[in-house]
Amino acid sequence: VVSEIIEKRFKSEGVNVLTNHTATEFVVKDGKKYLLVEAQGKTIEVEFDEILIAVGRSPNISGFGVEELGIELRANKTIAANEYLQTNYPNIFVCGDVTGPFQLTHTAAHQAWYCAVNGLFGKFKKFRVDYSVIPWATYSDPEVASVGLNETRAMAEGIEYEITTYGIDDLDRAIADSEDHGVVRVLTKPGTDKILGATIVGQHASDLIVEFIAGMKHGFGLNKILGTIHIYPTMAEANKYLAGNWKKKQTSENVFKWLARFHSWER
Ligand SMILES: Cc1cc2nc3c(=O)[nH]c(=O)nc-3n(C[C@H](O)[C@H](O)[C@H](O)COP(=O)(O)OP(=O)(O)OC[C@H]3O[C@@H](n4cnc5c(N)ncnc54)[C@H](O)[C@@H]3O)c2cc1C
């Protein structure tokens, strides 16, 4: 977004910078903060509130014997591990950011279970680490939480899907809390209630999504979520209403026509 603003500002000054510009310093004038950006000999001032620096992270692999033992690394300097999370020394296990591929606390904890159990009981039975259902959240306002496939990935991978949405602006609890914005979007396998992925944007999205994570992990679908009593009025009801929207789509108009005829005959 910042790049777009900078591009536009430079264009208005007759400089076509594309991405080739440099932020040189920032200054404070009359209590306002400005970033000085330079391109092709021209400098512009871009006003800002705060600067967020996201430089990424790299694994810390020095100081605990990795080099001395010759523990194998991948090209990106993470510690290489097999599907049981063993390094090239089968009695040395690795979990968390230092091996990846995810950089999340809950995936580090998930991997730790495999390291502990495989380390203690691997002689008898080893467990392959399961990365099939990995959720994540971004704690922005509103929150964004996601698990499994989203539309972009499904299209890129050529996976068939049916999409169902529910607008959180309709939800009583969200209205009562003045948080009536956001959406629940769920991808299902066409013709079934099997959940392929879910994305929620809204207040407490990272809590709400757990029902879909559990469904994906343990093989229950939208019918089961629809058949579960959700406490009124809660944000979690959004999941049930999403399932209701999905169910409505599955029922053909002919069924409703037939039912209407049946009930008028009964009356
Ligand atoms: C700013 C920020 C925000 C984040 N927010 C989230 C979030 O909202 N949700 C989420 O899931 N994840 C988040 N993460 C990622 C999360 O923190 C990591 O994925 C998680 O901490 C990984 O756990 P770990 O045990 O692998 O590594 P770490 O938590 O990094 O633990 C490694 C430990 O090893 C110690 N250590 C290093 N070298 C040595 C040595 N030579 N000898 C002894 N000890 C050593 C370190 O001091 C550290 O205590 C965030 C990360 C950052 C940086």
PDBQT file of the ligand as one rigid body, heavy atoms in Angstrom, charges set to zero:
ROOT
HETATM    1  C1  LIG A 301       6.979 -10.404  16.575  1.00  0.00    +0.000 C 
HETATM    2  C2  LIG A 301       6.503 -11.823  16.444  1.00  0.00    +0.000 A 
HETATM    3  C3  LIG A 301       5.167 -12.092  16.566  1.00  0.00    +0.000 A 
HETATM    4  C4  LIG A 301       4.716 -13.397  16.468  1.00  0.00    +0.000 A 
HETATM    5  N1  LIG A 301       3.386 -13.659  16.581  1.00  0.00    +0.000 NA
HETATM    6  C5  LIG A 301       2.945 -14.909  16.513  1.00  0.00    +0.000 A 
HETATM    7  C6  LIG A 301       1.565 -15.194  16.676  1.00  0.00    +0.000 A 
HETATM    8  O1  LIG A 301       0.740 -14.319  16.858  1.00  0.00    +0.000 OA
HETATM    9  N2  LIG A 301       1.168 -16.487  16.590  1.00  0.00    +0.000 N 
HETATM   10  C7  LIG A 301       2.050 -17.500  16.373  1.00  0.00    +0.000 A 
HETATM   11  O2  LIG A 301       1.629 -18.651  16.323  1.00  0.00    +0.000 OA
HETATM   12  N3  LIG A 301       3.367 -17.256  16.226  1.00  0.00    +0.000 NA
HETATM   13  C8  LIG A 301       3.831 -15.997  16.292  1.00  0.00    +0.000 A 
HETATM   14  N4  LIG A 301       5.160 -15.744  16.140  1.00  0.00    +0.000 N 
HETATM   15  C9  LIG A 301       6.061 -16.875  15.875  1.00  0.00    +0.000 C 
HETATM   16  C10 LIG A 301       6.397 -17.598  17.153  1.00  0.00    +0.000 C 
HETATM   17  O3  LIG A 301       6.959 -16.706  18.093  1.00  0.00    +0.000 OA
HETATM   18  C11 LIG A 301       7.369 -18.713  16.848  1.00  0.00    +0.000 C 
HETATM   19  O4  LIG A 301       6.876 -19.500  15.787  1.00  0.00    +0.000 OA
HETATM   20  C12 LIG A 301       7.586 -19.595  18.049  1.00  0.00    +0.000 C 
HETATM   21  O5  LIG A 301       8.082 -18.860  19.127  1.00  0.00    +0.000 OA
HETATM   22  C13 LIG A 301       8.545 -20.727  17.700  1.00  0.00    +0.000 C 
HETATM   23  O6  LIG A 301       8.862 -21.447  18.845  1.00  0.00    +0.000 OA
HETATM   24  P1  LIG A 301      10.286 -22.142  18.976  1.00  0.00    +0.000 P 
HETATM   25  O7  LIG A 301      10.258 -22.836  20.289  1.00  0.00    +0.000 OA
HETATM   26  O8  LIG A 301      10.573 -22.905  17.752  1.00  0.00    +0.000 OA
HETATM   27  O9  LIG A 301      11.346 -20.957  18.985  1.00  0.00    +0.000 OA
HETATM   28  P2  LIG A 301      11.561 -19.772  20.019  1.00  0.00    +0.000 P 
HETATM   29  O10 LIG A 301      10.289 -19.402  20.701  1.00  0.00    +0.000 OA
HETATM   30  O11 LIG A 301      12.301 -18.725  19.256  1.00  0.00    +0.000 OA
HETATM   31  O12 LIG A 301      12.488 -20.428  21.107  1.00  0.00    +0.000 OA
HETATM   32  C14 LIG A 301      13.846 -20.687  20.880  1.00  0.00    +0.000 C 
HETATM   33  C15 LIG A 301      14.576 -20.509  22.198  1.00  0.00    +0.000 C 
HETATM   34  O13 LIG A 301      15.913 -20.991  22.062  1.00  0.00    +0.000 OA
HETATM   35  C16 LIG A 301      16.760 -20.094  22.724  1.00  0.00    +0.000 C 
HETATM   36  N5  LIG A 301      18.122 -20.266  22.166  1.00  0.00    +0.000 N 
HETATM   37  C17 LIG A 301      18.589 -19.828  20.988  1.00  0.00    +0.000 A 
HETATM   38  N6  LIG A 301      19.882 -20.183  20.847  1.00  0.00    +0.000 NA
HETATM   39  C18 LIG A 301      20.242 -20.859  21.955  1.00  0.00    +0.000 A 
HETATM   40  C19 LIG A 301      21.446 -21.495  22.418  1.00  0.00    +0.000 A 
HETATM   41  N7  LIG A 301      22.553 -21.489  21.682  1.00  0.00    +0.000 N 
HETATM   42  N8  LIG A 301      21.412 -22.110  23.595  1.00  0.00    +0.000 NA
HETATM   43  C20 LIG A 301      20.287 -22.133  24.354  1.00  0.00    +0.000 A 
HETATM   44  N9  LIG A 301      19.125 -21.555  23.974  1.00  0.00    +0.000 NA
HETATM   45  C21 LIG A 301      19.120 -20.931  22.802  1.00  0.00    +0.000 A 
HETATM   46  C22 LIG A 301      16.155 -18.747  22.465  1.00  0.00    +0.000 C 
HETATM   47  O14 LIG A 301      16.600 -17.806  23.415  1.00  0.00    +0.000 OA
HETATM   48  C23 LIG A 301      14.676 -19.051  22.628  1.00  0.00    +0.000 C 
HETATM   49  O15 LIG A 301      14.236 -18.935  23.943  1.00  0.00    +0.000 OA
HETATM   50  C24 LIG A 301       5.640 -14.445  16.240  1.00  0.00    +0.000 A 
HETATM   51  C25 LIG A 301       6.999 -14.161  16.126  1.00  0.00    +0.000 A 
HETATM   52  C26 LIG A 301       7.420 -12.867  16.221  1.00  0.00    +0.000 A 
HETATM   53  C27 LIG A 301       8.898 -12.588  16.115  1.00  0.00    +0.000 C 
ENDROOT
TORSDOF 0
